[in-house]
């Protein structure tokens, strides 16, 4: 009897201790997940790590992996993800995480292997395919003699980097000694950064002087840009604020040059004490402001965003998406006069540290970026690229010489040659005047010219480099010619013959879908899909436009107008006259996914629901400034609390599907409606801001 009593007490004690331990673990997990959700990664790590050691919860392990990445603990992240991919619970997303980390660590052969494994499980992921292509060509980037780069005489042993052109010189950011701020780094002897101006005379630069006392503070002033009339400046500033992970907070400020001096800077509309905004770059027309931020909803590290000018204000920040942004840092965006985007990244495939990349905007999206190669990039940090199109020279910055220095670059004259050509009819061999000739490098248009009455044209090119020419003229078949310099005789013209071919005339009428009123000044982008060429037209006061196209090619028409949703016509039938409807944007516009279903009253998406969400994705891809609210409801009442929990899971499931298809998280908000029999299970609300 006594032994039985002792046994009973012992078993009860063990049960009590076990339950207590389980309760404590669950409380720790709950606390760790809360830290993770709030981006307090350092605080989340010990709690998530402790739980993951005794549990097989793959979600917790993936969150712990993100925590390691966000706190720059790549070695710990690598150990963890290796264990995950070798476990029976491994899924495609784990292969992708491993490949991305290997890419970040510049283990390119193994990264390529795991991207291929991931692509076999998820063949529709275009970004992964582009990573594989970039890994295939990274070793081909070897020529470092096409451009000459030399350090400027204004560099110091402290940090120096170029940030923008201004007047007849250069604006630079420098940590050199100054009267406004103290020294903050004993090793580099950097002071808090300030903005300086150096005048260029011939090939020499004057001693940099403080740009403005009104723009200087005792903390950092960093990357800056100017409006085209140089009356407005946008710049980065840090006021000594750091986040819970020890990272400094940056804010964008704006100032106007007024009565001979700069006004008191005003903080940017979308700056926040909860995240950083910095490194601004404004487009030539002043309508787009590019910048970096680590705001919630990004891909990790700092991402590149843009805002569109709306009246006297700025629209919501729009993430440039997964073709540009990675889980690492994208920084120092620069929107060039050529409308291409140049930026630095530690996440794309490069030579080490930050590398400089270039991307073009086509068909309403940014193309996968191209590594700029040598001499712009090295095995150290290379960043802050800017270029003067008129003067054919520019600057970038690098710590390849052990401190951040400014380098000036221009084309190497010894590597330049003139490509001469002549275009004539196939029969009879007569020269053709006013032919449009495009010069392309790796399918990217880099120059354009027209033939003279003699049919002659010329380009300045780098010798021993491959190019392609696209030849276009009304009444002739559009043609691509590959240029292989080793096959040409010295100083001999490139002879090109064009075959006559009829073109078709497109006539169309753009109108408001509901009022049928004509829409004036609608922008028409005609995309030649065969040759990846875009031409632009506008509608007249009657909503009409007319253009001629080569019938031997495939075309898309992208029709857009401020205040309307963009319409895209794919494989346009150029032989018919038709009207094109645009839908006016307005607040509280909703799309009900009428056929959306959730099997077994759960939250997992059915294939039918995914199909309806694909239509939403098409709208979002065509209209990159549009944001959405995903509202989920249930037609079965299980009580208010359970209804809301189920609907939140449904909305999150729909959001996660959109994100996997390339829609950035910061364009989506979710709302659990609860019990509702009057609307579809998923309703999408289109909004211009949250």
KEFILUM-870367 format. One record per residue (C-alpha): x, y, z. Coordinates in steps of 0.05 Angstrom, whole numbers, plus 5000, padded with zeros to 4 digits. Example, Ala and Ser with C-alpha at 12.3 -4.5 7.8 and 13.67 -1.06 7.14 Angstrom:
! residues 2
524649105156/527349795143/
END
This chain:
! residues 690
500050005000/505550485019/509650304957/503550404913/502351084944/509651284932/509151044860/502851444849/505952074879/512251974837/508251894772/504152504790/510352904804/513552704738/507052884701/506853554737/514153714721/513153494649/507053924640/510554504674/516454424626/511854384566/508155004590/514755374600/517155174531/510655404499/511056064535/518356144511/516155974440/510456474443/515257004469/520456834416/515456864359/512957544385/520157804384/520857524313/514457864290/516758524319/523558444284/527258404350/531657854322/537157844374/531957744429/528357204389/534456774375/535756434443/528356274453/527255994382/533855614385/532155294452/525355064426/528054804359/533154364393/527653914422/522254004368/521653884293/517454494280/519854714211/516555404216/520455564280/526955334247/525655764186/524356364230/530756224268/534456194201/531656894184/533857154253/540956924239/540957254171/538157914198/543557934253/549257774204/550557084235/551456734168/555556164197/549955984245/544856054189/548955584145/549355054199/541855084211/539655064139/544254484125/540754094179/533954294151/535354084079/537953404103/531653264144/525452904118/521453534129/525453934078/521354294025/522754713963/523055364003/528855064045/532654903981/531655623959/533955894026/540255464023/541755673951/540756413968/545456364027/550756003986/550156553934/550957073988/557256714012/559856683940/559755933937/557155963866/558055253842/554154963900/549055523897/547655353824/546654623843/541354793895/537855293851/537154743799/534254273852/529454813875/527454973803/525554243790/520554303848/518255003829/519355093754/515155723750/519956143792/523056603740/527856933790/531156263807/532056133732/535356813724/539956663783/542256033746/543556423682/547456953721/551656413754/553156133685/556056793659/559457093721/566156783701/565657093631/566357793661/573857863656/575658473613/577959033659/580959493606/574759773571/574360343622/579760733657/578460863731/582861293775/582261543847/580862293857/585862753889/580562963940/580462283974/582762244047/584561674094/577461744120/571061534084/569661894018/564361723967/561062093909/553662213912/551362693857/553263193804/552163923823/553464563785/560464493754/562963973803/561463403849/557763293915/561362793960/560062504028/566162504073/568262314144/573962814143/575263264203/570263834210/567864324262/560764054265/561763354291/566462924332/570762334313/566761674318/571761154294/578761114322/581160614269/578961004207/579061684243/572161814212/568062384238/560562414229/559362484154/557763134119/556163364049/561763724011/562364063943/568664013899/569064423835/572164093775/576664503730/579564113672/582063473704/583163743774/578463823833/578464373885/579064243959/572064023981/568164544020/562064424063/555964464018/551864844069/551865004143/544164974141/544464244119/549764034170/548663744239/552863394292/550662714264/551162394195/548962724130/549662234073/547562064002/544162643966/540862813900/538163443868/532163623825/533963773753/533764523766/538064423829/532964803871/531264203915/535763713951/533963043981/539062744029/540062224084/541062394157/542061994220/540462324286/543961814330/537961344334/539360594334/534460014332/534059404378/539059044333/544259594340/543159874270/543060634258/536560934234/536861364171/531661874150/530862244084/530363004088/528563524036/530664254030/529464813980/534665323957/531365993972/534266693972/541466453967/541165924020/538065254037/531665254078/531164854142/530764114121/523963774126/523363034139/520762594082/513462404086/514861654090/520661684140/519361324206/522761194273/520960464263/525460364202/530560704158/529761094094/535861354058/540261403995/535161813953/535561883878/530462283838/528662183765/530262733714/522862923708/522162953784/516362453784/519861853817/524061833880/528161203891/531061043960/532860464006/529260224067/528759634115/521359764127/516959154140/514658754080/521358744044/525858164023/531158254078/536658744093/535459404057/531159403995/530259923940/523460283937/520560843897/515061363908/511161703853/509862453857/502462603866/501163353865/505263663920/505963003958/508962313948/505061663937/506361033978/513060683977/513160123926/518359563931/521959443865/520758693873/524758043874/528458173808/532158753842/531758613917/534758023953/535257774025/541758174031/542858924023/541159333961/543860033969/545760693934/540460693878/541761183821/536661303766/540761523706/539062003650/538361383607/532661163655/536660543675/537360393749/544360303778/545260043848/549959663895/548158973923/551358443966/545857953948/546457893872/551857483839/558457863841/565757863859/565258003934/562358513981/557859033948/557859013872/554859523823/549059283779/544759563724/537459443708/532759703654/525259823660/521259473606/513959283601/512159543670/517559173708/524959203724/529258693689/533958223725/540258643737/546958573701/553558593738/557559193713/564058803715/571059093719/573659613736/567259813772/567159183815/572558833855/572858333912/571558903961/565659383969/563959783906/558160273906/555360973892/555560953816/553561603779/554461773706/554062413664/551062213597/553162853562/560462843585/561062083580/564462033648/562361853718/564361643788/563861043833/566660903902/570360313931/574460073991/578959653946/584860063972/582859954045/578660584053/572460844018/575161263960/572061603899/574161373830/572961753765/571861323703/571461423628/572060983566/579060743550/580661103484/585560543464/579860053466/574960463425/573760393351/568460633301/563660123273/561760363203/556060063164/551760173103/544559953093/541559853024/535659492992/536158762976/534058902904/536159362873/542159522916/540360242931/542260592997/536560723046/535861383082/533261483154/533660763176/533460683252/539460283276/539660043348/546159803381/545059263433/549658943485/546958293514/539858473490/540259153524/539559753477/545460213490/545360693431/541160903371/542661263306/539761383236/542661273167/544761853123/542061913050/548161493031/545560933076/551661003121/551660983197/556860923252/557560763327/563160843376/564260143404/569459753444/573859343399/573858583407/566958593438/560658273411/554558693396/548058623358/544659123312/537159183303/535159503237/528259813229/525060203172/517860283149/516459843088/522159363104/522758733145/525958873214/532558523219/537758333273/545158303254/550357993300/557058363301/563257933310/569358393304/574257823291/570457663227/571258363198/576758633155/580059253185/576659913165/571559553122/564259763126/558959283151/554359163092/546959033109/541358893060/533958993077/528158633045/521959033028/515758803065/508959133076/507259433144/500459483177/497060103205/494160053275/488260513291/484860483358/480560893404/481860933479/475861083522/473161063592/469860383601/463660643637/462461333607/465361173537/468561853537/475161903498/481561923539/486662443516/494162363527/493761623544/500661313537/501260733488/507460293493/508159833433/512659253450/515858873393/516558203428/520957903373/526358433381/524758693451/523759403425/518859903454/516060513419/511461033450/505361413426/499861833457/492461913442/489762563413/483962973441/479062473411/482461883444/485261623378/492161383360/495161103297/501760763282/505160313232/508359643250/512059083216/507158513207/512557993213/513158073289/509157963353/506758553394/503958743462/500459403474/500959723543/495760283551/496360723612/493861393638/494561703707/488061573746/486560943707/488460213712/493460003659/490959533605/495559043569/493658733503/497958123488/499357873418/495558463391/491658353325/494558923285/489758833226/483459053262/480759723286/478159703357/476860093420/480960003484/477460093551/480860383612/477760333682/478360943725/481560833793/477461023853/477460903928/474360273958/474259903892/473559163905/474258513868/470357923895/473357243881/466556943868/468856223859/473956223915/473355593957/476955284016/476754524020/473654224083/472154924110/479555014121/484455554100/488655224045/487555513976/483955103923/486455103852/480255503832/482056043884/489256063859/486456173789/482456773813/488457043850/492456983786/487757513756/489357963815/496857843803/495958063731/492658713754/498258843804/503758693754/500759173704/499559703758/505759723803/503060323843/496759953866/496259663936/491159153960/487458944022/485758204025/479258104064/477357394083/470757144112/467256484128/460156274114/460055784173/459256084242/463755764295/463856344343/467257014336/474156814360/474756184317/471656554257/477057094261/482656584270/480356194209/479556824166/486357084186/489356414163/485556464097/487857174085/495057004102/494856404057/492456833999/497857364015/503356834017/501156573949/501557273919/508457363949/510956703919/508656973851/513057603857/508258103890/511958463946/509258404017/508859154029/503459213976/498858754015/494858804080/490358264108/483758344145/479857774177/472457944169/469557344206/462657064193/459457364131/454557044082/453757654037/460457654001/465557183972/470456834018/476057273991/474958003972/480658423944/480259173957/484559613911/487560223946/492660763931/495360784002/494460444069/
END
